[in-house]
Amino acid sequence: MTSARGDSSTPEMVRRLRGGTDLLTAAAMRRLDAELPWYRALPAEDRSWIGLVAQSGIASFITWYENPGRGSYNAAEIFRAAPPELTRSISLQHTLQLVRIVVEIVEGHTEELAAPGQQATLREAVLLYSREVAFSAAEVYARAAESRGAWDARLEALVVDSLLRGDPDDSLHSRVAALGWAGRGSTLVMAGTAEETLDEVGAAELRRAARRTAQDALVGIQGNRLVVVLGGEGNLREQAHALLDRFGPGPVVIGPEVPELADAGRSARAALSALDAVRAWPSAPRPVLADELLPERVLTGDRDARRTLLAEVYTPLQAVGGPLLQTLSVYLNEGRSLEATARQLYVHPNTVRYRLRRIATVTGWDPVDAREGFVLQIAIAVGKLAEGVAL
């Protein structure tokens, strides 16, 4: 950068500027304390560091003014006087406010600091230098944001991978807290595929969309497979529907809701198992609930699906007692014929209708519906096979 000062960098001017460093720093700190609430709210240690930064900035300006080739307007050099943690305490906006106040302080003292006839030249130099420092500060914060974004993406990938493996450790809550996970409400996992492998821009857009949709969100990208973890107190299934257009044209599966993130492995296992099994149900809706694919998941060897069918269908029917389980088995084996079932059981068809309604109430699955009847039929088979066998 060339100097705009002409030949004004006289020893007298430099001497005056160096002699006024303490004056300028003290005036700047008074302005900061008087005008900026965020500065007053900082701990005393951070305020003292900012004083050193202001002093460093003024000293760097004087060095640059004396010799542009040797001086620096690099914000990273100016902030070197303070620990790196200070950039976490003050934002880019705060930094630019600091630069503005220091500039105004120097401008306000040009009459007493500048050599005779050089006031305008000093003001011009201050403005030029402050502009370069502001641009440099923006670059520093941009690089910091990029580094933090890359670190957050790696941390997020580790957390999602841990949930998928079902082995969250004691550090899970601290890790997700660092990613902004509030942890209020329940959690679910949705899984699908991307139309093509997402690049960094596409991945960032997906993360932003997920975090706009739900209170809490994590995104895992494994090749062309997408895994989204949603959390919060709202309707998570409805929020998952809002993200459908972020997935490719293939199936999208929503796992069951679980009480908290630490239990998300169960939802993730169900979603991924269902994503593998969904091709056996070509007419499956999009999105489809993982628990709507329990029969197909059982056929792929999913032990969680077997346990779910036992716990939610077979065992409740056994616990109710009476002829419900027998009626359901006969009804399904007789091709869902009321009359044939009634003949087999020696009852009236209306009795069969009543029992079928009771079965739907107990299990949540309607045996009259073809798809739900298939679920019940697999549940009976699982239950018969499981009798006397520990799962």
Buried (B, 14 or more C-beta within 10 A) or exposed (E): EEBEBEEBBEEEBBEBBBEBBEBBBBBBBEBBEEEBEEBEEBEEEBBEBBBBBBBBBBBBBBBBBBEBEEBBBBBEBBBEBBEEEBBEBBEBEBBBBBBEBBBBBBBEBBEEBBBEEBBEBBBBBBBBBBEBBBEBBBEBBEEBEEEEEEEBBEBBBEBBEBBBEEEBEEEBBEBBEBBEBEBEBBBBBBBBBBEEEBEEEBBBEBBEBBBEBBBBBBBBBEEBBBBBBBBBEBEBBEBBBBBEEBBBEBBBBBBBBBEEBBBBBBBBBBBBBBBBBBEEBEEBEBBBBBBBBBBBBBEEEBEBBBBBBBEBBBBBBEEBEEBBBEBBBBBBBBEBBBEBBBBBBEBEBEBBBEBBEBBBEBBEBBBBEEEBBBBBBBBBBBBEEBEEEEE
